[in-house]
Amino acid sequence: MITLCQFPAAFNVPNPSPYCLKVETFLRLCGLDYRVKTLFDPRKGPKGKLPFIQLDGELIADSAVILRTLSERLELPLDRHLDAAGRGRALAITRLCDEHLYFLLVYFRWLEDEGWHQIKPVFFGGLPAPLKWLVPGLARSNIRKALHGQGLGRHNREEALTFAREDLQALSDLLGAAPFFGGVQPCSADAAAYGLLANLILCSLDTPLNRLAREFPALVAYCERLRDKFWA
């Protein structure tokens, strides 16, 4: 049995972390049996972040490493219908979601006051005093420094939204008229795409990025389709 250790659900999505939702969606796409262990402190993970899984007594962290390890050890067939170009395309989609659009999501949740005022009580409201007065500001400061180092934190709102629009348009164009990013059936890229897009489109958070994502009908329909098929 696979144990998935992740944050609790919030904001009307199974997980407010795109990476946690990515891994759990992958487990569902593959039809694997698993159980969830809810954690609040990412420092308990082997790499100091969530999600991580326990598999055969081994702790495995990082969503990309988790998916790769499960695919190899369990010989999962999720991507077998893809040719070499399809596998390359799936990896490019995954990287776009994990390594660029994700940081824009963080930007509008943590750096912009509109998003911050929505996530602060949910993420930190359960802390005891005086931690609930100290930790949120420290966490936000650390996120601001991390995004500045990553690069996107150096841009203003309009520049960040322009990047986001380009990413979302690319995903919409890559999806086209297909039901999934894997074509007529899902592939591993759908786990990453849904983990991110559900947190923009189906999530109850209301930020400029969430509103922008909901302007792409193909991506809205995609999220609803995958939710209804694998999360009903």
Phi, psi and omega in degrees: 000133177273132174253122179259119180258121187204174177292161175286161178295153178194159174059033174070018173234156182300333175204133180284351174268119177303327180288320176296315180294327176301311183293316182293324176296319177301315179301322180286321178299327181271354180068031182273146173279136180203165172231156183250134171245120184274131176232152178251338186250108181295342180294346178282350178282157182296338176245015177074025179206166177244149008271169163214162180237160170247121182227117181053040178082358181256137176267127183235123184246163180082124187300320180294318179293322179299311182295319180295316181296314180297317181299318183284313185289322183264000180051054184287142186266010190304321184256010185293338180280356182269140172274186184300317179295322179295321178293322177295320178296318179297320179293320179297319178297316179298315180294322178301316181290313187285325192249357178225299183296328177303316183290335173289322174302314179298318179306310185278345174275320191254323184273323180277134184299325182301314178286319182302317181294340178273321183275333185304308181293332181282317183281330188235356185296337182273357180288145176284157173290144003269006184300323184292346176264338185259317188294316183304314180296321178294316179297317180295321178297319179294320177296319180299317179294320180295317180290328176294318177294323179292326176123320184292335179291352179274353184261156176277177186302312184295322177294320178296320179293327177295315174303314183296318179298319178297316179297313182294320178296320178298317179295319179296318179292321179292325177291316181058226181265003182286151178289332182222164177291341174274003182100231181285345175224155185292161171225183183299331179297332179293332177295313179293317182296315181291320179305322180276310186292325176298327178284351174255323189260314182271340181297143181280354176297145180237098177230168177304325180288319176299316181295321178297314183299327181285358177273359182253097186303321181296323180285325175297313180296323178299312180299316180295321180295313182290322177300313183293328183276323187242351181238006182294000000 
